[in-house]
Amino acid sequence: MTAERDGAPFRLAVWGDPIEHSRSPALHDAAYRVLGLDWEYGRRRVDAAGFDAAIAGLDRTWRGLSLTMPLKERAFARADVADDDARLTGAANTLLLGETAHGFNTDVGGLAAALVEAGLGSSRTARVLGGGATARSAMVSLLRLGVERIEVVTRPRSWSGSASGSGCRSRPRCSTIRRPRPWT
Protein backbone atom coordinates (compact mmCIF):
# COMPACT_ATOMS: atom_id res chain seq x y z
CA MET A 1 0.00 0.00 0.00
CA THR A 2 1.35 3.41 -0.91
CA ALA A 3 -0.06 6.63 0.48
CA GLU A 4 0.94 9.50 -1.74
CA ARG A 5 0.26 13.17 -2.17
CA ASP A 6 1.00 14.45 -5.67
CA GLY A 7 3.06 11.32 -6.33
CA ALA A 8 5.30 11.60 -3.26
CA PRO A 9 5.12 9.53 -0.07
CA PHE A 10 3.74 11.14 3.05
CA ARG A 11 6.40 12.66 5.28
CA LEU A 12 6.27 12.88 9.06
CA ALA A 13 8.84 13.72 11.73
CA VAL A 14 9.55 14.40 15.36
CA TRP A 15 10.73 17.93 16.15
CA GLY A 16 12.31 19.33 19.29
CA ASP A 17 15.48 20.59 20.85
CA PRO A 18 17.34 18.44 21.74
CA ILE A 19 16.13 15.69 19.41
CA GLU A 20 19.16 13.59 18.46
CA HIS A 21 18.36 11.01 21.17
CA SER A 22 14.84 10.30 19.89
CA ARG A 23 14.02 6.74 18.91
CA SER A 24 10.79 7.82 17.24
CA PRO A 25 12.13 7.53 13.66
CA ALA A 26 13.14 3.88 14.17
CA LEU A 27 9.85 3.02 15.90
CA HIS A 28 7.69 4.70 13.28
CA ASP A 29 9.67 3.30 10.35
CA ALA A 30 9.30 -0.22 11.79
CA ALA A 31 5.54 0.26 12.15
CA TYR A 32 5.23 1.61 8.60
CA ARG A 33 7.08 -1.44 7.24
CA VAL A 34 4.78 -3.84 9.12
CA LEU A 35 1.73 -1.92 7.85
CA GLY A 36 3.07 -1.81 4.30
CA LEU A 37 3.08 1.99 4.19
CA ASP A 38 5.55 3.84 2.01
CA TRP A 39 5.86 6.72 4.49
CA GLU A 40 8.96 8.54 5.71
CA TYR A 41 9.51 9.55 9.35
CA GLY A 42 12.51 11.63 10.35
CA ARG A 43 13.74 13.95 13.04
CA ARG A 44 14.63 17.61 12.98
CA ARG A 45 16.15 19.87 15.57
CA VAL A 46 13.81 22.85 15.88
CA ASP A 47 13.79 25.31 18.76
CA ALA A 48 10.86 27.50 19.82
CA ALA A 49 12.18 30.53 17.95
CA GLY A 50 12.47 28.58 14.70
CA PHE A 51 9.13 26.75 14.88
CA ASP A 52 7.01 29.12 12.77
CA ALA A 53 9.58 29.31 9.97
CA ALA A 54 10.03 25.53 10.00
CA ILE A 55 6.25 24.97 9.69
CA ALA A 56 6.03 27.56 6.90
CA GLY A 57 8.71 25.63 4.97
CA LEU A 58 6.74 22.36 4.80
CA ASP A 59 5.22 21.29 1.48
CA ARG A 60 2.11 19.22 0.69
CA THR A 61 3.91 15.92 1.28
CA TRP A 62 3.95 16.58 5.04
CA ARG A 63 1.21 14.73 6.90
CA GLY A 64 2.12 15.26 10.55
CA LEU A 65 4.55 16.10 13.30
CA SER A 66 5.33 14.71 16.72
CA LEU A 67 6.46 17.54 19.00
CA THR A 68 8.58 17.44 22.11
CA MET A 69 10.18 20.13 24.23
CA PRO A 70 10.21 23.04 23.79
CA LEU A 71 7.56 22.99 21.05
CA LYS A 72 4.33 21.67 22.63
CA GLU A 73 2.96 25.11 23.48
CA ARG A 74 3.95 26.46 20.04
CA ALA A 75 2.24 23.50 18.35
CA PHE A 76 -0.94 24.16 20.35
CA ALA A 77 -0.87 27.83 19.32
CA ARG A 78 -0.39 26.82 15.67
CA ALA A 79 -3.27 24.31 15.62
CA ASP A 80 -6.45 25.47 13.88
CA VAL A 81 -8.40 22.82 15.80
CA ALA A 82 -7.36 21.18 19.08
CA ASP A 83 -8.64 18.22 21.06
CA ASP A 84 -9.90 18.59 24.64
CA ASP A 85 -6.64 17.48 26.22
CA ALA A 86 -4.62 19.98 24.17
CA ARG A 87 -7.02 22.76 25.21
CA LEU A 88 -6.85 21.73 28.89
CA THR A 89 -3.06 21.68 28.96
CA GLY A 90 -2.27 24.39 26.41
CA ALA A 91 0.03 21.87 24.73
CA ALA A 92 -0.09 19.65 21.63
CA ASN A 93 2.44 16.88 21.04
CA THR A 94 0.93 15.89 17.69
CA LEU A 95 -0.01 18.02 14.68
CA LEU A 96 -1.99 16.44 11.87
CA LEU A 97 -1.29 18.59 8.83
CA GLY A 98 -3.61 19.22 5.89
CA GLU A 99 -6.07 21.94 4.93
CA THR A 100 -6.22 22.70 8.65
CA ALA A 101 -3.76 21.81 11.38
CA HIS A 102 -5.26 19.56 14.06
CA GLY A 103 -3.49 19.55 17.43
CA PHE A 104 -3.66 16.60 19.80
CA ASN A 105 -2.25 15.94 23.26
CA THR A 106 -1.72 12.19 23.47
CA ASP A 107 0.42 12.52 26.61
CA VAL A 108 -2.65 12.73 28.89
CA GLY A 109 -4.14 9.40 27.79
CA GLY A 110 -0.75 7.71 27.58
CA LEU A 111 0.26 8.78 31.07
CA ALA A 112 -3.08 7.70 32.54
CA ALA A 113 -2.83 4.29 30.87
CA ALA A 114 0.76 3.83 32.09
CA LEU A 115 -0.24 4.70 35.67
CA VAL A 116 -3.13 2.24 35.60
CA GLU A 117 -0.90 -0.48 34.12
CA ALA A 118 1.66 0.13 36.88
CA GLY A 119 -1.04 -0.30 39.53
CA LEU A 120 -1.10 3.38 40.45
CA GLY A 121 -4.50 4.26 39.01
CA SER A 122 -6.20 4.48 42.39
CA SER A 123 -3.67 6.66 44.22
CA ARG A 124 -5.13 9.50 46.31
CA THR A 125 -2.05 11.74 46.25
CA ALA A 126 0.69 12.33 43.71
CA ARG A 127 3.79 14.42 43.17
CA VAL A 128 4.70 15.84 39.76
CA LEU A 129 8.24 16.99 39.08
CA GLY A 130 8.43 19.96 36.71
CA GLY A 131 6.13 22.71 35.55
CA GLY A 132 6.12 22.43 31.77
CA ALA A 133 3.78 20.92 29.18
CA THR A 134 4.36 17.30 30.19
CA ALA A 135 3.80 18.17 33.86
CA ARG A 136 0.46 19.76 32.94
CA SER A 137 -0.45 16.60 31.03
CA ALA A 138 0.47 14.54 34.08
CA MET A 139 -1.76 16.71 36.28
CA VAL A 140 -4.77 16.27 33.96
CA SER A 141 -4.11 12.51 33.86
CA LEU A 142 -3.96 12.32 37.64
CA LEU A 143 -7.13 14.36 38.12
CA ARG A 144 -8.99 12.11 35.69
CA LEU A 145 -7.85 9.08 37.66
CA GLY A 146 -9.38 10.61 40.79
CA VAL A 147 -6.25 11.78 42.58
CA GLU A 148 -7.36 14.05 45.42
CA ARG A 149 -4.15 16.00 45.96
CA ILE A 150 -1.29 16.84 43.60
CA GLU A 151 1.98 18.37 44.73
CA VAL A 152 4.02 19.98 41.97
CA VAL A 153 7.75 20.40 42.59
CA THR A 154 9.53 22.81 40.27
CA ARG A 155 12.76 24.69 39.92
CA PRO A 156 12.61 28.43 40.49
CA ARG A 157 11.50 30.29 37.36
CA SER A 158 14.97 31.72 36.86
CA TRP A 159 16.28 28.17 36.29
CA SER A 160 13.45 26.65 34.31
CA GLY A 161 12.63 29.58 32.07
CA SER A 162 8.91 28.77 32.22
CA ALA A 163 5.88 29.60 34.27
CA SER A 164 6.62 26.76 36.67
CA GLY A 165 3.60 25.40 38.43
CA SER A 166 1.15 27.40 36.32
CA GLY A 167 -0.98 24.27 36.06
CA CYS A 168 -1.85 24.64 39.76
CA ARG A 169 -3.29 28.15 39.61
CA SER A 170 -6.88 27.11 39.00
CA ARG A 171 -6.80 23.68 40.63
CA PRO A 172 -7.79 23.67 44.32
CA ARG A 173 -6.35 20.17 44.86
CA CYS A 174 -2.91 21.23 43.70
CA SER A 175 0.00 23.00 45.40
CA THR A 176 3.41 24.09 44.14
CA ILE A 177 6.72 23.71 45.94
CA ARG A 178 9.73 25.46 44.45
CA ARG A 179 12.96 23.51 44.87
CA PRO A 180 15.66 25.86 46.26
CA ARG A 181 18.59 24.41 44.28
CA PRO A 182 19.15 22.76 40.89
CA TRP A 183 18.33 19.10 40.39
CA THR A 184 21.31 16.84 40.97
C-alpha positions as CSV (number, residue, x, y, z in Angstrom):
1,M,0.0,0.0,0.0
2,T,1.4,3.4,-0.9
3,A,-0.1,6.6,0.5
4,E,0.9,9.5,-1.7
5,R,0.3,13.2,-2.2
6,D,1.0,14.4,-5.7
7,G,3.1,11.3,-6.3
8,A,5.3,11.6,-3.3
9,P,5.1,9.5,-0.1
10,F,3.7,11.1,3.1
11,R,6.4,12.7,5.3
12,L,6.3,12.9,9.1
13,A,8.8,13.7,11.7
14,V,9.5,14.4,15.4
15,W,10.7,17.9,16.1
16,G,12.3,19.3,19.3
17,D,15.5,20.6,20.9
18,P,17.3,18.4,21.7
19,I,16.1,15.7,19.4
20,E,19.2,13.6,18.5
21,H,18.4,11.0,21.2
22,S,14.8,10.3,19.9
23,R,14.0,6.7,18.9
24,S,10.8,7.8,17.2
25,P,12.1,7.5,13.7
26,A,13.1,3.9,14.2
27,L,9.8,3.0,15.9
28,H,7.7,4.7,13.3
29,D,9.7,3.3,10.3
30,A,9.3,-0.2,11.8
31,A,5.5,0.3,12.2
32,Y,5.2,1.6,8.6
33,R,7.1,-1.4,7.2
34,V,4.8,-3.8,9.1
35,L,1.7,-1.9,7.9
36,G,3.1,-1.8,4.3
37,L,3.1,2.0,4.2
38,D,5.6,3.8,2.0
39,W,5.9,6.7,4.5
40,E,9.0,8.5,5.7
41,Y,9.5,9.6,9.3
42,G,12.5,11.6,10.4
43,R,13.7,14.0,13.0
44,R,14.6,17.6,13.0
45,R,16.2,19.9,15.6
46,V,13.8,22.8,15.9
47,D,13.8,25.3,18.8
48,A,10.9,27.5,19.8
49,A,12.2,30.5,18.0
50,G,12.5,28.6,14.7
51,F,9.1,26.8,14.9
52,D,7.0,29.1,12.8
53,A,9.6,29.3,10.0
54,A,10.0,25.5,10.0
55,I,6.3,25.0,9.7
56,A,6.0,27.6,6.9
57,G,8.7,25.6,5.0
58,L,6.7,22.4,4.8
59,D,5.2,21.3,1.5
60,R,2.1,19.2,0.7
61,T,3.9,15.9,1.3
62,W,4.0,16.6,5.0
63,R,1.2,14.7,6.9
64,G,2.1,15.3,10.5
65,L,4.5,16.1,13.3
66,S,5.3,14.7,16.7
67,L,6.5,17.5,19.0
68,T,8.6,17.4,22.1
69,M,10.2,20.1,24.2
70,P,10.2,23.0,23.8
71,L,7.6,23.0,21.1
72,K,4.3,21.7,22.6
73,E,3.0,25.1,23.5
74,R,4.0,26.5,20.0
75,A,2.2,23.5,18.3
76,F,-0.9,24.2,20.4
77,A,-0.9,27.8,19.3
78,R,-0.4,26.8,15.7
79,A,-3.3,24.3,15.6
80,D,-6.5,25.5,13.9
81,V,-8.4,22.8,15.8
82,A,-7.4,21.2,19.1
83,D,-8.6,18.2,21.1
84,D,-9.9,18.6,24.6
85,D,-6.6,17.5,26.2
86,A,-4.6,20.0,24.2
87,R,-7.0,22.8,25.2
88,L,-6.9,21.7,28.9
89,T,-3.1,21.7,29.0
90,G,-2.3,24.4,26.4
91,A,0.0,21.9,24.7
92,A,-0.1,19.6,21.6
93,N,2.4,16.9,21.0
94,T,0.9,15.9,17.7
95,L,0.0,18.0,14.7
96,L,-2.0,16.4,11.9
97,L,-1.3,18.6,8.8
98,G,-3.6,19.2,5.9
99,E,-6.1,21.9,4.9
100,T,-6.2,22.7,8.7
101,A,-3.8,21.8,11.4
102,H,-5.3,19.6,14.1
103,G,-3.5,19.6,17.4
104,F,-3.7,16.6,19.8
105,N,-2.3,15.9,23.3
106,T,-1.7,12.2,23.5
107,D,0.4,12.5,26.6
108,V,-2.7,12.7,28.9
109,G,-4.1,9.4,27.8
110,G,-0.8,7.7,27.6
111,L,0.3,8.8,31.1
112,A,-3.1,7.7,32.5
113,A,-2.8,4.3,30.9
114,A,0.8,3.8,32.1
115,L,-0.2,4.7,35.7
116,V,-3.1,2.2,35.6
117,E,-0.9,-0.5,34.1
118,A,1.7,0.1,36.9
119,G,-1.0,-0.3,39.5
120,L,-1.1,3.4,40.5
121,G,-4.5,4.3,39.0
122,S,-6.2,4.5,42.4
123,S,-3.7,6.7,44.2
124,R,-5.1,9.5,46.3
125,T,-2.1,11.7,46.3
126,A,0.7,12.3,43.7
127,R,3.8,14.4,43.2
128,V,4.7,15.8,39.8
129,L,8.2,17.0,39.1
130,G,8.4,20.0,36.7
131,G,6.1,22.7,35.5
132,G,6.1,22.4,31.8
133,A,3.8,20.9,29.2
134,T,4.4,17.3,30.2
135,A,3.8,18.2,33.9
136,R,0.5,19.8,32.9
137,S,-0.5,16.6,31.0
138,A,0.5,14.5,34.1
139,M,-1.8,16.7,36.3
140,V,-4.8,16.3,34.0
141,S,-4.1,12.5,33.9
142,L,-4.0,12.3,37.6
143,L,-7.1,14.4,38.1
144,R,-9.0,12.1,35.7
145,L,-7.9,9.1,37.7
146,G,-9.4,10.6,40.8
147,V,-6.3,11.8,42.6
148,E,-7.4,14.1,45.4
149,R,-4.2,16.0,46.0
150,I,-1.3,16.8,43.6
151,E,2.0,18.4,44.7
152,V,4.0,20.0,42.0
153,V,7.7,20.4,42.6
154,T,9.5,22.8,40.3
155,R,12.8,24.7,39.9
156,P,12.6,28.4,40.5
157,R,11.5,30.3,37.4
158,S,15.0,31.7,36.9
159,W,16.3,28.2,36.3
160,S,13.4,26.7,34.3
161,G,12.6,29.6,32.1
162,S,8.9,28.8,32.2
163,A,5.9,29.6,34.3
164,S,6.6,26.8,36.7
165,G,3.6,25.4,38.4
166,S,1.1,27.4,36.3
167,G,-1.0,24.3,36.1
168,C,-1.9,24.6,39.8
169,R,-3.3,28.2,39.6
170,S,-6.9,27.1,39.0
171,R,-6.8,23.7,40.6
172,P,-7.8,23.7,44.3
173,R,-6.3,20.2,44.9
174,C,-2.9,21.2,43.7
175,S,0.0,23.0,45.4
176,T,3.4,24.1,44.1
177,I,6.7,23.7,45.9
178,R,9.7,25.5,44.4
179,R,13.0,23.5,44.9
180,P,15.7,25.9,46.3
181,R,18.6,24.4,44.3
182,P,19.2,22.8,40.9
183,W,18.3,19.1,40.4
184,T,21.3,16.8,41.0
